[in-house]
Amino acid sequence: MSKTELQTSAGLLALIEANAPFWAAEAEVIRSYWDAPIRNVETDKKWLTHQVYKEFWDGVLPPLALFNENLPRAGAQSGRMKLVELAEVLYEEVEHFTLFADLFLVLDGNDYQLSTDELKEAGAWPENDALMTMRQSHISETTELGQRAFRLTEGGYCALFTEGMKLAGRNDFDSAVAEVCRKIYEDEFNHMLLGIIEADNNHLSEKDWEVLLGYTVAQSKQRVVMRNAQFSFPVTDGRIDELLAGKATPVIFDFDYAAQLLDDQGAH
């Protein structure tokens, strides 16, 4: 199915074109780390702790809060169906958190043992905080457009998982990372594509599309900065400047598969 058959607006096509180099840049940062001379057990613990933090704070807590918020609506069938939907999302997010946390055992034989407070202290990092602050600022400025921008940039075109899967067969830890990334990729890639396609809206004005493009590009650039810090800065300052200038070869968006997902969704 072509872009035209997918009935994708010019606005969304412009968003994808503008963000595709930064999805590729995020992938390059992660890919660069796997063979970087700086890589060792401590830097592996560092990126893993940061990722567990993201899976817990950005993954588990939001649907948990929504689940608790919707509990009083369980007296109606629609409320119960919403709880089921949120429980499924929550289960998936807890599983992702668990998969990454279990990698500590493979890395050095020691189980993940951080309390929630300890994870908040050890797992947070300034570049990720800046990304979350930026997203919230965009939502505060223009709620609808900020939320659309969040959905479009949230997955980073699954860069961590696609690059992590390539580690299969290298050694025990890398193979374990690859398997975790494979499992999560299978859960997340469809959600990510739909999040991008569903950012489309024919009722948005030309000005709205301009604002949305600005939001998404700013967030995608900050994701590159965030990943470089998470993985102990494997990419040189000069190359990071090039990546932030959009010099990476763009990711090719899978329009055919996105169309198939929309068809499947419509069938249900």
Secondary structure as the mmCIF struct_conf table of DSSP 4:
data_model
#
loop_
_struct_conf.conf_type_id
_struct_conf.id
_struct_conf.beg_label_comp_id
_struct_conf.beg_label_asym_id
_struct_conf.beg_label_seq_id
_struct_conf.end_label_comp_id
_struct_conf.end_label_asym_id
_struct_conf.end_label_seq_id
TURN_TY1_P TURN_TY1_P1 LYS A 3 GLN A 7
HELX_RH_AL_P HELX_RH_AL_P1 ALA A 10 TRP A 34
TURN_TY1_P TURN_TY1_P2 ASP A 35 ASP A 35
TURN_TY1_P TURN_TY1_P3 PRO A 37 ILE A 38
BEND BEND1 ASN A 40 ASN A 40
HELX_RH_AL_P HELX_RH_AL_P2 VAL A 41 TYR A 53
HELX_RH_PI_P HELX_RH_PI_P1 LYS A 54 VAL A 60
HELX_RH_AL_P HELX_RH_AL_P3 LEU A 61 ASN A 70
HELX_RH_3T_P HELX_RH_3T_P1 LEU A 71 GLY A 75
BEND BEND2 ALA A 76 ALA A 76
HELX_RH_AL_P HELX_RH_AL_P4 GLN A 77 ASP A 108
BEND BEND3 GLY A 109 GLY A 109
HELX_RH_AL_P HELX_RH_AL_P5 THR A 116 GLY A 123
HELX_RH_AL_P HELX_RH_AL_P6 PRO A 126 GLU A 141
BEND BEND4 THR A 142 THR A 142
HELX_RH_AL_P HELX_RH_AL_P7 THR A 143 THR A 153
TURN_TY1_P TURN_TY1_P4 GLU A 154 GLY A 155
HELX_RH_3T_P HELX_RH_3T_P2 GLY A 156 CYS A 158
HELX_RH_AL_P HELX_RH_AL_P8 ALA A 159 MET A 165
TURN_TY1_P TURN_TY1_P5 LYS A 166 GLY A 169
BEND BEND5 ARG A 170 ARG A 170
HELX_RH_AL_P HELX_RH_AL_P9 ASP A 172 ILE A 197
TURN_TY1_P TURN_TY1_P6 GLU A 198 ALA A 199
TURN_TY1_P TURN_TY1_P7 ASN A 202 HIS A 203
HELX_RH_AL_P HELX_RH_AL_P10 GLU A 206 GLN A 230
TURN_TY1_P TURN_TY1_P8 PHE A 231 SER A 232
BEND BEND6 VAL A 235 VAL A 235
HELX_RH_AL_P HELX_RH_AL_P11 ASP A 237 LEU A 244
TURN_TY1_P TURN_TY1_P9 ALA A 245 GLY A 246
BEND BEND7 ALA A 248 ALA A 248
HELX_LH_PP_P HELX_LH_PP_P1 THR A 249 VAL A 251
HELX_RH_AL_P HELX_RH_AL_P12 PHE A 255 ALA A 267
#
